[in-house]
Amino acid sequence: MVIQAAVGFSIGLLSLHYWSYVPATHELTIITLLGGGVALFLRYYLCHYALANVLIWALAGGLFVYISTSNYIYTVKQIPPMGANITIVGIVDSIQNVNIPSDNFDFIIKEWRGQPETSIREMKVRFYWDKANTLKQGEVLQLQAMLRRPYGRVNQAGYDAEKWYVGHGFHGRGHLLSVIPAASSALQGTVSIRQRFFDTVVEQVIDSQHHGLLLALSFGVKDALTADDWLWLRDSGLAHLMAISGLHIGLAVALGWWGGLRLRGALPEAPNLTWLPMWLGLLVALSYAWLAGFSVPTQRALLMACIVMLFTRLLILSPGWFILLLTFVLCLAIDPLASYTMGFWLSFSAVFVLLLLRVSRHDMGEQYAISSQQEEALNTPSKQRGPSSLATMLSSGVNAITCILLRVYRGAKQLLVLQLYLLALMLPLQWYFFGGFSAFAPVVNFIALPLVSFITVPLIFAALLFMKWPELASFFWWLADFSLQPVAWLGKSSVGAWFEFSAQWLPLVVIFAGGIFSQRVLPFRFFPALYLSIFVVFCSWQWRQHLPFFNTLLQQTLTFDGTVSTHSSSMAMKSGVTSLDASGVLEWRVDMLDVGHGLAVIITRNGRAVLYDTGNRWLQGSIASSVVEPVLKDKGMYHLDGLILSHADSDHAGGSHYMVDRFSPSWKRSSDNRAGYLPCVKGESWQWQSLSFTVIWPPKRVKRAANPHSCVITISDKLLARQYGFQATEVLLTGDIDAISELLIARAYPQLSPDVFFVPHHGSKTSSSVTWLERITPQLALVSVGRYNPWQLPAPSVKARYLQRDIPWLSTAELGQVSVVIGQGEVQYQAARTNFRQAWYRDAFSAL
């Protein structure tokens, strides 16, 4: 019954991931009644008691998660849709230090000045401020801030900020304007004990070479890790070791248990001390988890430790998978939204893999273990040696050393096999969260895992224990820092070992991991008929339909350059000429990425891509690295045929250098004078993948292209339409041209009538003039704009002009990435927020 309840309740809680919206009360009532009726029918009519119980508990889990999400959405909706400049009072909820750079902090809002106190619920928000590291956890502050809902960019791949905010329980985000002197408030705050410990430790380790790693391992704070640190941690597969996870909590329990055994042995015998090691182990684990801020992996490990200790205390024998299932349910019950975090799934998946290997460890024993007879034979001389037999003593010593070495060899080999299995079985999750895997991870972890687990972490425990004695604590910190030297060297030596693969490889990855899993559970030598049957079924059941998939993968492994032709024969000789490909797919695609304020458009056909603009950049990164690159790699594209820059503004060309370095475009064009770029000026034209590109503006190249000099291009499939007999479709890319440029283009090209039209200058009043719109009748109007941009774009009057003419208005601020699919005269579109990345929280975050 307990297993059925746990499975059913988990299903109900995880059903949240399939909700496109939070159902209304009447809808939930109908679902509950129907589900209850089905459960009664299964139980009393078909006598499927187990299935009925699972269904009943699934309904209970669904009701539970409905209450949780409803409360979350209600709290989020307290923030006005377009944000508000408000005065708030609350408590700082994250640990900071002036020696650790940080531009953000977590804040618990308790009071909202200027609003009825009864209408405001307590909410958790993240503020961005360049002086965030001057704050202290536990301080009560009155802030003047621009508060917004947890809105983020939404694309088919890349970092999903909204999902991160949901998983970590944030109800809003914003920018701190000023700290106001505290007014009268019922709140009383003081710097937290955890913050004081953190400040003490920072003073002791700040001069250490690896102080960022030490702080991550002791407090779970990763702000001190540099970009180079994150690079080698990723490429070496060691990122999981540099966070307080289940492995470290288990070590804390073991050390506490060991200390309890020694303490109990030193004290007089007493019945109350029987379970001292268990309670001391839990206390040490709880303290370590508290230092880490009770992150999801530490919660999982702490709950598992508590359940194991409880069962031990009650003398209950239970399999490991049952304890893992109970822990899974309890973690979800404590925080149903935690399932949106990466750490939740990585933590539980790793434990599941370890349990799977443990179930079949007798197989490993057959392959790698030394038989007991061999060990006894090696130890026999030690039992028979005499006091005067020097030869016997030497033989005994040699055999003892040999036995130890063989045991070490066996353990090392099993650890390496374990790392290989972890890599293989967790490949799907590695792809889902990171888009690739580290080829060196098994070898690096084989060496680093024992070092960090059995040397570095115990030294950190000792340093934390003696932190009030600076000289002694500094000594242990120095030893811990020194123990990380070989780990850091291994990690830095692994830079470049990260292999990325696109979503098209996912079926093969899943098949590979599934094959390893099935081979472990159902070995081929015992079930050959099962595997042969699966192979025969696959080969006989429409296997030809899978050939295009494998052909696509094969093509992607080949190295080839894009082709381009121009109106100039000499340019055609330099760039190559693309002929009509009758075997190619007639469909082509235009993706307007959600880049905030800026523009990045990907044109794709036949697995090849051209990029129009790259989006903005900033000090620590760029849209090119955080949005454009993940989307291209998700499509299986690691090379650009072409790069076009409309003009020189940072929000359009900020990532050009990054894209050139990472994707090596075969040709580049711009409307200003750039080294290595072909001209993108009026009169230029070329064919790419049977699509015709024609530049209609500007009239000449300039030294630095501003908004009026934007490269305006039409893209048409008229060559395909002429050959296959359908109506041609035209796309117009406009950059940031102004009204004067629009008028001149309209006069020069009176027949211009694009089907897909990119709204100029993000919908600014300086463009989209009435005269311009009267000449074109597009099927779709696409506008790339940031939701909270300081210029308040798009202008309401400009948007109204399009809507008055019944032109669909597709904005990235409202829809996220917009993908237009064009084929044989038909134009269709999909939006990330409403189609391929739809989720129940999207509407509340993006509502106007």
C-alpha positions in Angstrom: 0.0 0.0 0.0 2.8 2.4 0.9 4.5 1.7 -2.5 1.3 2.3 -4.4 0.7 5.6 -2.5 4.2 6.8 -3.1 4.1 5.9 -6.8 0.6 7.5 -7.3 1.4 10.6 -5.3 4.6 11.1 -7.3 2.7 10.8 -10.6 0.2 13.4 -9.4 3.0 15.8 -8.4 5.0 15.3 -11.6 1.9 15.8 -13.8 2.6 19.5 -13.2 5.2 19.3 -16.0 2.5 18.6 -18.5 0.1 21.5 -17.6 -0.1 24.2 -20.2 -2.1 26.3 -17.7 -3.3 26.1 -14.1 -6.9 24.7 -14.4 -9.9 26.5 -13.0 -11.6 25.2 -9.9 -14.6 23.7 -11.9 -12.2 22.0 -14.3 -10.3 20.4 -11.4 -13.5 19.3 -9.8 -14.6 17.6 -13.0 -11.2 15.8 -13.4 -11.3 14.7 -9.7 -14.8 13.3 -10.0 -14.0 11.5 -13.2 -10.8 10.1 -11.8 -12.5 9.0 -8.6 -15.2 7.3 -10.6 -12.6 5.4 -12.7 -10.8 4.4 -9.5 -14.0 3.0 -8.0 -14.7 1.1 -11.2 -11.2 -0.4 -11.2 -11.4 -1.3 -7.5 -14.9 -2.8 -7.2 -15.8 -3.9 -10.7 -12.5 -5.1 -12.2 -10.8 -5.8 -8.8 -7.6 -4.0 -9.8 -6.9 -2.8 -6.3 -3.3 -1.7 -6.9 -4.1 0.3 -10.0 -7.1 1.9 -8.2 -4.9 2.9 -5.3 -2.3 4.4 -7.6 -5.0 6.4 -9.4 -6.5 7.7 -6.1 -3.1 8.8 -4.8 -2.3 10.4 -8.2 -5.5 12.5 -7.9 -4.4 13.4 -4.3 -1.0 14.4 -5.7 -2.6 16.5 -8.4 -4.8 18.3 -5.9 -1.7 19.0 -3.7 0.3 20.4 -6.6 -2.7 22.5 -7.7 -2.9 24.2 -4.3 0.9 24.8 -4.4 0.9 26.3 -8.0 -2.2 28.4 -7.3 -0.6 29.9 -4.3 2.6 30.6 -6.3 0.7 32.2 -9.2 -1.4 34.3 -6.8 1.7 35.6 -5.2 3.4 36.4 -8.5 0.3 38.3 -9.7 0.6 40.7 -6.8 3.3 42.3 -8.9 1.9 44.5 -11.7 2.3 43.0 -15.2 4.7 45.7 -16.3 6.5 46.1 -13.0 6.3 48.8 -10.4 8.6 51.2 -8.7 7.9 50.5 -5.1 9.1 50.8 -1.5 9.4 47.5 0.3 10.5 46.2 3.7 12.0 42.7 4.1 14.9 40.5 5.0 18.1 39.7 3.1 18.1 36.0 2.4 21.5 35.2 0.8 24.9 35.3 2.3 27.3 37.9 0.9 30.8 39.2 1.6 32.6 42.3 0.3 35.5 40.2 -0.8 33.3 38.0 -3.0 32.0 39.7 -6.2 28.3 39.6 -6.6 25.7 41.6 -8.4 22.5 40.0 -7.0 20.9 39.0 -3.7 17.8 37.2 -2.5 15.2 39.2 -0.5 12.1 38.2 1.4 9.5 40.9 1.1 7.4 41.3 4.3 5.8 44.7 3.8 4.9 46.6 0.7 4.6 50.3 1.5 1.8 52.2 0.0 -0.4 49.0 -0.3 -2.8 47.5 2.1 -0.8 45.0 4.2 -3.5 42.4 4.0 -3.3 42.3 0.2 0.4 41.5 0.1 1.7 38.0 0.7 5.3 37.3 1.7 7.3 36.8 -1.5 10.8 35.8 -2.4 12.5 37.9 -5.0 15.9 38.3 -6.5 17.3 41.8 -6.9 20.3 42.9 -9.0 22.5 45.6 -7.6 26.2 46.4 -8.1 26.8 46.7 -4.3 25.0 43.4 -3.4 28.1 42.1 -1.6 27.8 44.8 1.0 24.6 43.3 2.4 24.3 40.6 5.1 21.9 37.8 5.5 19.3 38.5 8.1 19.4 42.3 7.8 16.0 44.1 7.7 16.1 46.7 5.0 13.7 49.2 3.4 14.4 49.4 -0.3 13.3 51.5 -3.3 13.2 49.0 -6.2 11.9 48.3 -9.6 10.0 45.0 -9.0 8.9 42.8 -11.9 7.5 39.4 -12.4 10.2 36.6 -13.1 10.1 37.1 -16.8 12.9 35.8 -19.1 13.8 35.0 -22.6 12.2 31.9 -24.1 13.8 30.1 -27.0 13.9 26.5 -28.2 17.2 26.0 -26.5 19.5 27.7 -24.1 19.1 29.0 -20.6 15.5 29.2 -19.4 15.4 31.9 -16.8 11.7 31.5 -16.1 12.1 27.8 -15.3 15.0 28.6 -13.0 13.0 31.1 -11.1 10.1 28.7 -10.7 12.3 25.9 -9.5 14.0 28.0 -6.9 10.7 29.5 -5.7 11.3 33.1 -6.7 8.1 35.2 -7.2 9.8 38.2 -8.8 13.0 39.9 -9.9 14.1 43.5 -10.1 16.7 46.1 -9.8 17.5 47.9 -6.5 17.4 51.7 -6.8 18.3 52.7 -3.3 18.4 51.7 0.3 16.1 53.9 2.3 16.7 54.5 6.0 14.5 52.1 7.9 11.2 53.5 9.0 9.1 52.1 11.8 8.5 48.4 11.3 7.4 45.5 13.4 10.3 43.5 11.9 13.4 42.8 13.9 16.4 41.5 12.1 20.0 40.7 12.9 22.9 39.2 10.9 22.4 35.4 10.7 24.7 32.9 12.3 25.4 31.4 8.9 26.4 34.8 7.6 28.8 35.3 10.5 30.4 31.9 9.9 30.7 32.7 6.3 32.5 36.0 7.0 34.9 34.3 9.3 35.7 31.6 6.8 36.2 34.1 4.0 38.8 36.0 6.0 40.6 32.7 6.6 40.6 31.4 2.9 40.5 34.6 0.8 44.2 34.4 0.1 44.1 30.7 -0.8 44.7 29.8 -4.5 41.4 27.8 -4.7 39.3 29.9 -2.3 36.4 29.7 -4.7 36.4 25.9 -4.6 36.7 25.9 -0.8 33.7 28.2 -0.3 31.7 26.1 -2.8 32.5 23.0 -0.8 31.9 24.5 2.6 28.9 26.8 2.1 27.6 26.1 -1.4 28.5 29.6 -2.5 29.8 29.7 -6.0 30.1 33.4 -6.6 33.9 33.3 -6.1 34.3 30.8 -9.0 35.6 32.5 -12.1 34.6 31.9 -15.7 37.8 29.9 -16.2 36.9 27.7 -13.1 33.5 27.0 -14.6 35.1 26.1 -17.9 37.4 23.4 -16.5 34.8 22.1 -14.1 32.5 21.5 -17.0 35.0 20.1 -19.4 36.4 17.7 -16.7 33.0 16.6 -15.4 33.9 17.7 -11.9 31.2 20.3 -11.4 29.2 17.9 -9.3 32.1 17.6 -6.8 32.3 21.3 -6.3 28.9 21.6 -4.7 27.6 20.3 -1.5 25.7 17.2 -2.7 24.6 13.8 -1.4 28.1 12.5 -1.5 29.3 15.1 1.0 26.3 14.7 3.2 27.0 11.0 3.3 30.5 11.7 4.3 29.2 14.0 7.1 27.0 11.2 8.4 30.0 8.8 8.3 32.3 11.2 10.1 29.6 11.9 12.7 29.0 8.2 13.2 32.7 7.5 13.6 33.0 10.3 16.1 30.0 8.9 18.0 31.5 5.5 18.2 34.7 6.9 19.6 32.8 9.1 22.1 30.6 6.2 23.2 33.6 4.1 23.8 35.2 6.7 26.0 32.1 7.3 28.1 30.7 4.9 30.7 28.3 2.3 29.5 24.7 3.5 29.5 21.5 2.5 27.6 20.9 6.0 26.5 24.2 6.1 24.6 23.5 3.1 22.4 22.3 5.2 19.5 24.7 8.1 20.1 26.6 7.4 16.8 23.4 7.6 14.8 22.2 10.9 16.4 25.7 12.4 16.1 25.9 11.4 12.4 22.6 13.1 11.7 23.6 16.2 13.6 26.7 16.6 11.6 24.8 16.1 8.3 22.1 18.5 9.4 24.7 21.1 10.3 26.5 20.7 6.9 23.2 20.9 5.0 22.4 24.1 7.0 25.7 25.6 5.9 24.8 24.8 2.3 21.5 26.6 2.7 19.5 23.3 2.4 19.9 23.0 -1.4 17.9 20.3 -3.2 20.7 17.7 -3.4 21.4 18.2 0.4 17.7 17.8 1.1 17.6 14.6 -0.8 20.7 13.2 1.0 19.5 14.4 4.4 16.1 12.8 4.0 17.6 9.5 2.8 19.9 9.6 5.8 17.0 10.2 8.2 14.9 7.4 6.7 17.8 5.0 6.9 18.6 5.9 10.5 14.9 5.7 11.4 14.6 2.3 9.9 17.7 1.2 11.6 16.4 2.5 14.9 13.1 0.7 14.4 14.9 -2.5 13.2 13.1 -2.3 9.8 14.8 -4.0 6.8 14.0 -2.2 3.6 15.6 -2.3 0.1 17.4 0.7 -1.2 15.0 1.5 -4.0 12.1 1.8 -1.5 14.1 4.3 0.5 14.9 6.3 -2.7 11.2 6.2 -3.6 10.1 7.6 -0.2 12.8 10.3 -0.4 11.6 11.2 -3.9 8.0 11.7 -2.7 9.0 13.6 0.4 11.2 16.0 -1.5 8.4 16.7 -3.9 5.9 17.1 -1.1 8.1 19.6 0.7 8.6 21.6 -2.5 6.6 20.5 -5.6 8.4 23.1 -7.7 11.8 21.6 -6.9 11.3 19.2 -9.8 12.0 22.2 -12.1 15.6 22.4 -10.9 18.6 20.6 -12.5 20.0 19.5 -9.2 16.8 17.5 -8.3 17.0 15.2 -11.3 20.8 14.8 -11.4 20.8 14.0 -7.7 18.1 11.3 -7.8 19.3 9.9 -11.1 22.8 9.4 -9.8 21.5 7.5 -6.8 19.3 5.4 -9.0 22.2 4.4 -11.2 24.2 3.5 -8.1 21.3 1.4 -6.8 21.1 -0.3 -10.2 24.7 -1.2 -10.2 24.5 -2.4 -6.6 21.7 -4.8 -7.5 23.9 -6.5 -10.0 27.2 -6.1 -8.2 27.6 -9.9 -8.0 28.4 -9.7 -11.8 31.2 -7.3 -11.0 32.3 -9.6 -8.3 32.7 -12.4 -10.7 34.8 -10.3 -13.0 36.9 -8.3 -10.7 36.9 -9.8 -7.2 39.6 -12.0 -5.8 38.2 -15.2 -4.5 38.3 -15.9 -0.8 40.4 -19.0 -1.4 43.1 -16.8 -3.1 43.1 -14.4 -0.2 43.3 -17.2 2.3 46.2 -18.7 0.3 48.0 -15.4 0.4 47.5 -15.0 4.1 48.4 -18.7 5.1 52.0 -18.0 5.8 51.1 -15.3 8.3 49.2 -17.9 10.3 52.0 -20.5 10.2 55.1 -18.4 10.6 57.4 -19.1 13.5 59.4 -16.7 15.6 62.8 -17.8 14.2 61.8 -18.3 10.6 63.0 -15.2 8.8 62.0 -16.6 5.4 58.5 -17.3 6.6 58.3 -13.7 7.9 59.5 -12.3 4.6 57.1 -14.5 2.7 54.3 -13.4 5.0 55.1 -9.8 4.5 55.2 -10.1 0.7 51.9 -12.0 0.6 50.3 -9.4 2.9 51.5 -6.5 0.6 50.3 -8.5 -2.5 46.9 -9.0 -0.9 46.6 -5.3 -0.1 47.7 -4.3 -3.6 45.2 -6.7 -5.2 42.4 -5.4 -3.0 43.4 -1.8 -4.0 43.5 -2.9 -7.7 40.0 -4.5 -7.3 38.6 -1.4 -5.7 40.1 0.9 -8.3 38.9 -1.1 -11.1 35.4 -1.2 -9.7 35.5 2.6 -9.2 36.5 3.1 -12.8 33.7 0.8 -14.1 31.3 2.7 -11.9 32.4 6.0 -13.5 31.9 4.5 -16.9 28.4 3.3 -16.1 27.5 6.7 -14.6 28.7 8.4 -17.8 26.7 6.1 -20.0 23.5 5.9 -18.1 23.3 9.6 -17.4 24.0 10.7 -21.0 20.4 11.6 -21.7 20.3 13.9 -18.6 23.7 15.3 -19.6 22.3 16.2 -23.0 19.1 17.7 -21.6 20.7 20.0 -19.1 24.1 20.7 -20.6 23.9 19.8 -24.3 26.9 17.6 -24.2 29.3 15.5 -22.1 32.9 15.3 -20.9 34.8 12.5 -22.5 37.4 12.6 -19.7 34.9 12.6 -16.9 35.3 8.9 -15.9 39.1 9.1 -15.7 39.2 12.5 -14.0 36.5 11.5 -11.5 38.3 8.2 -10.9 41.3 10.2 -9.6 39.5 13.3 -8.2 36.6 11.6 -6.4 38.7 9.9 -3.7 40.9 12.9 -3.3 38.0 15.3 -2.7 35.8 12.9 -0.8 38.4 11.4 1.6 40.9 14.2 1.9 39.6 17.6 1.0 36.1 17.4 2.6 37.3 15.9 5.9 39.9 18.7 6.1 37.1 21.3 5.4 35.1 19.7 8.3 38.1 20.1 10.5 38.6 23.7 9.5 35.0 24.5 10.1 35.1 22.8 13.5 38.1 24.9 14.6 37.1 28.2 12.9 37.1 30.0 16.2 40.8 29.2 16.5 42.2 31.0 13.5 45.7 29.6 13.5 44.5 26.0 13.7 41.7 26.6 11.1 44.1 28.3 8.7 46.3 25.2 8.9 43.4 22.9 7.9 42.3 25.4 5.1 45.9 25.3 3.8 45.9 21.5 3.7 42.5 21.5 2.0 43.7 24.0 -0.6 46.8 22.0 -1.2 44.8 18.8 -1.7 42.9 20.6 -4.5 46.1 21.3 -6.5 46.0 17.9 -8.4 42.3 18.2 -8.9 42.6 21.7 -10.4 45.5 20.5 -12.6 43.5 17.6 -13.9 40.5 19.9 -14.6 42.5 22.5 -16.4 44.2 19.7 -18.5 40.8 18.6 -19.6 39.7 21.9 -21.1 38.5 21.1 -24.6 37.2 17.6 -23.8 33.6 18.8 -23.8 31.6 17.2 -26.7 28.3 18.9 -27.7 25.6 17.2 -29.6 22.3 18.4 -31.0 18.7 17.3 -30.3 18.8 15.1 -33.4 21.3 12.8 -31.6 18.9 12.3 -28.7 17.3 9.1 -30.1 20.7 7.5 -30.4 21.7 8.7 -26.9 18.6 7.2 -25.4 19.0 4.0 -27.3 22.6 3.7 -26.1 21.8 4.5 -22.4 18.8 2.1 -22.7 20.9 -0.6 -24.1 23.4 -0.3 -21.2 20.6 -0.3 -18.7 18.9 -3.4 -20.2 22.2 -5.2 -20.4 22.8 -4.5 -16.8 19.3 -5.7 -15.7 18.8 -8.4 -18.3 22.3 -9.6 -19.5 22.6 -10.8 -23.0 24.1 -14.1 -22.0 20.9 -14.9 -20.1 18.4 -13.4 -22.5 19.7 -13.7 -26.0 16.3 -14.5 -27.5 14.9 -11.2 -26.1 17.6 -9.1 -27.8 17.3 -11.0 -31.1 13.6 -10.5 -31.1 13.9 -6.7 -30.5 16.4 -6.5 -33.4 14.2 -8.5 -35.7 11.1 -6.4 -34.9 13.1 -3.2 -35.5 14.4 -4.4 -38.8 11.0 -5.6 -40.0 8.8 -2.8 -38.8 9.0 0.0 -41.3 12.7 0.4 -40.8 13.0 2.5 -44.0 11.3 5.4 -42.2 14.3 5.8 -40.0 16.8 6.1 -42.9 16.3 9.9 -43.3 17.3 10.4 -39.6 20.5 8.4 -40.0 21.3 10.1 -43.3 20.9 13.5 -41.6 23.3 12.5 -38.8 25.8 11.2 -41.4 25.7 14.5 -43.3 26.3 16.5 -40.1 29.4 14.5 -39.4 30.9 15.6 -42.7 32.8 18.8 -43.0 31.7 21.1 -45.8 31.5 24.8 -46.6 28.4 26.7 -47.6 27.9 28.0 -51.1 26.8 31.4 -52.5 26.6 33.0 -55.8 26.2 36.7 -56.7 25.3 38.8 -59.6 29.0 39.2 -60.2 30.7 36.3 -62.0 34.0 37.1 -60.2 32.3 36.9 -56.8 30.6 33.6 -57.9 34.1 32.2 -58.5 35.1 33.1 -55.0 32.1 31.9 -53.2 30.7 29.0 -55.3 27.3 28.6 -57.0 24.4 26.8 -55.6 22.2 25.1 -58.1 18.6 24.0 -57.6 18.5 20.9 -55.4 15.6 18.8 -56.6 16.1 16.3 -53.9 16.1 18.9 -51.1 13.2 19.7 -48.9 11.0 22.5 -50.3 10.4 23.8 -46.8 12.5 26.6 -45.3 12.4 28.3 -42.0 13.0 31.7 -40.5 13.5 31.9 -36.7 13.3 35.2 -34.9 15.0 34.5 -31.6 14.0 36.0 -28.3 17.0 38.2 -27.5 15.4 41.0 -25.5 16.1 44.3 -27.1 18.0 43.6 -30.3 17.7 41.2 -33.2 19.0 37.8 -34.3 17.3 35.9 -37.1 18.3 32.4 -38.4 17.4 31.4 -41.9 17.7 27.6 -42.4 17.2 25.2 -45.2 18.5 21.6 -45.8 20.3 21.6 -42.5 22.3 24.8 -43.4 22.0 28.2 -41.8 22.5 31.9 -42.4 22.4 34.4 -39.5 21.1 37.9 -39.8 22.3 40.0 -36.8 23.7 38.6 -33.6 22.0 40.4 -30.7 23.7 42.4 -27.9 26.7 41.8 -25.8 27.8 42.8 -22.3 30.8 42.6 -20.1 30.4 38.9 -19.0 28.8 37.5 -22.1 26.5 38.0 -25.1 23.3 37.0 -26.8 25.5 35.1 -29.3 26.8 32.8 -26.6 23.7 32.4 -24.5 21.0 32.3 -27.1 22.2 32.0 -30.7 24.8 29.3 -30.2 22.5 27.0 -28.1 19.7 27.3 -30.7 22.1 26.5 -33.6 23.6 23.6 -31.9 20.1 22.3 -30.9 19.4 22.3 -34.6 22.6 20.3 -35.2 24.4 23.2 -36.8 28.1 23.9 -35.9 28.9 26.0 -38.9 27.3 29.0 -40.5 27.1 29.4 -44.3 26.7 33.1 -43.9 26.6 36.0 -41.5 24.8 39.3 -42.3 25.1 42.4 -40.0 22.3 44.9 -40.7 24.3 47.8 -39.0 26.9 48.5 -36.3 24.7 49.0 -33.2 25.6 46.6 -30.4 22.1 45.2 -30.1 22.4 44.0 -33.6 26.2 43.3 -34.1 27.5 42.9 -30.6 28.1 39.2 -30.9 29.7 39.2 -34.4 33.2 38.4 -33.3 32.0 35.5 -31.1 30.0 34.0 -34.0 32.9 34.3 -36.4 35.2 32.6 -33.9 32.8 29.8 -33.0 31.0 29.1 -36.3 33.4 30.2 -39.0 30.9 31.6 -41.5 31.9 30.9 -45.1 30.9 34.5 -46.1 30.1 37.6 -44.2 28.3 40.8 -45.3 27.7 44.2 -43.8 26.6 47.7 -44.9 29.7 49.3 -43.3 33.4 48.9 -44.1 34.5 45.9 -42.1 37.6 43.8 -42.8 36.7 40.5 -44.3 33.0 41.4 -45.0 31.4 41.6 -48.4 29.2 44.6 -49.1 25.6 44.5 -48.2 24.3 47.4 -50.3 21.6 48.0 -52.8 22.0 45.9 -56.0 23.8 43.0 -54.4 22.1 39.6 -54.8 23.0 36.0 -54.5 21.5 32.5 -54.2 21.8 30.2 -51.3 20.2 26.8 -51.0 17.9 27.8 -53.9 16.7 30.9 -52.0 17.2 34.3 -53.6 18.7 37.1 -51.5 18.4 40.7 -52.8 19.7 43.8 -51.0 17.4 46.8 -51.5 19.0 49.2 -49.0 21.3 51.2 -48.3 22.6 52.7 -51.5 26.3 52.6 -50.5 28.7 51.5 -47.8 29.6 53.8 -45.0 32.3 53.9 -42.4 30.0 53.0 -39.5 26.5 51.9 -40.3 23.8 53.6 -38.1 20.1 52.9 -38.1 19.3 54.6 -41.5 22.1 52.5 -43.1 20.7 49.2 -42.1 21.0 46.4 -44.7 17.5 45.6 -45.9 17.2 42.3 -47.6 14.4 40.4 -49.3 14.6 36.5 -49.3 12.4 34.7 -51.8 11.9 31.1 -52.9 10.9 32.2 -56.4 13.4 29.7 -58.0 11.8 26.8 -56.2 8.3 28.2 -57.0 9.2 28.5 -60.7 10.5 24.9 -60.8 7.8 23.2 -58.7 4.8 25.3 -59.6 3.7 27.1 -56.5 3.3 30.7 -55.4 6.6 32.3 -54.2 6.9 33.6 -50.7 9.0 36.6 -49.7 10.5 37.7 -46.4 11.7 41.2 -45.8 14.5 41.9 -43.2 14.5 45.6 -42.3 17.1 46.1 -39.5 16.5 49.6 -37.9 15.7 51.7 -40.9 13.7 55.0 -40.2 10.7 56.5 -42.0 12.8 58.4 -44.6 14.5 55.1 -45.6 11.1 53.4 -45.8 9.9 56.2 -48.1 12.9 55.9 -50.4 12.6 52.1 -50.5 8.9 52.3 -51.3 9.6 54.7 -54.2 12.4 52.5 -55.6 10.4 49.3 -55.3 6.7 50.0 -55.8 6.0 46.3 -56.3 7.5 45.3 -52.9 4.9 43.1 -51.1 6.5 40.8 -48.6 4.6 37.9 -47.0 6.6 38.0 -43.8 7.7 41.4 -42.6 10.1 42.3 -39.8 8.9 45.5 -38.2 11.7 48.1 -38.4 13.5 49.5 -35.4 11.7 47.3 -32.9 8.4 49.2 -33.4 9.8 52.7 -32.8 7.8 55.8 -33.7 10.6 56.7 -36.1 9.6 53.9 -38.5 6.5 52.0 -39.7 5.1 55.1 -41.3 1.5 55.1 -42.6 2.8 55.6 -46.2 5.0 52.5 -45.8 2.3 50.3 -44.4 -0.2 51.4 -47.1 2.1 49.9 -49.8 2.7 46.5 -48.2 0.3 43.8 -47.1 2.2 41.1 -45.2 0.7 38.0 -43.8 2.8 38.3 -40.6 4.5 41.2 -38.8 7.4 40.1 -36.6 9.0 42.4 -34.0 12.0 41.7 -31.8 11.7 43.7 -28.6 12.6 43.4 -25.0 9.7 43.4 -22.5 11.1 45.9 -20.1 13.3 48.0 -22.5 13.9 51.5 -21.3 12.6 53.1 -24.5 9.1 51.5 -23.9 9.1 49.9 -27.4 7.1 49.1 -29.3 5.2 52.4 -29.5 1.5 51.7 -28.9 0.6 53.8 -32.0 2.8 51.8 -34.2 1.4 48.5 -33.0 -2.1 49.9 -33.5 -1.3 50.6 -37.2 -0.6 47.0 -37.9 -3.6 45.7 -36.0 -5.9 48.2 -37.7 -4.8 46.6 -41.0 -5.5 43.1 -39.6 -1.8 42.2 -39.8 -0.9 39.6 -37.1 1.5 41.2 -34.6 4.1 38.6 -33.4 6.3 40.0 -30.7 9.1 38.2 -28.9 8.1 40.1 -25.7 4.8 38.3 -25.7 5.5 35.1 -27.6 9.3 34.4 -27.1 11.0 32.9 -30.1 8.9 33.0 -33.3 9.5 30.4 -35.9 8.0 30.9 -39.4 7.9 27.8 -41.6 7.5 28.4 -45.3 6.8 25.8 -47.9 5.1 25.6 -51.3 3.4 29.0 -50.9 2.1 28.3 -47.3 3.3 30.3 -44.3 2.8 29.0 -40.8 4.4 30.0 -37.5 4.9 28.7 -34.0 5.8 30.6 -30.8 7.9 29.3 -28.0 5.6 30.4 -25.2 2.4 29.0 -26.7 3.8 26.0 -28.6 7.0 24.1 -28.2 8.0 25.5 -24.8 4.6 26.1 -23.3 4.2 25.8 -19.5 1.6 26.8 -16.9 3.6 29.7 -15.6 4.4 31.4 -18.9 1.2 33.3 -19.2 1.4 34.8 -15.7 5.0 36.0 -16.3 4.4 37.5 -19.8 0.8 38.9 -19.2 0.4 42.6 -20.3 
